[in-house]
Amino acid sequence: MVGPLYEGQQYGIVFHKGSEWVEPTNEALAAMREDGTYDEIYTKWFGEAPSAE
């Protein structure tokens, strides 16, 4: 990245095209969002709850 950050950044996980890991990873992330685990981890590391976006 170049320059100052003006807002929060969305991060991604990269797999090679056709990877068998895309769907299991998406399912795990969706489950973490649903059960609140994602919010707990985010708050622990970033000190605030993630935005609703």
Buried (B, 14 or more C-beta within 10 A) or exposed (E): EEEEEEEEEEEEEEEEEEEEEEEEEEEEEEEBEEEEEBEEEBEEEEEEEEEEE
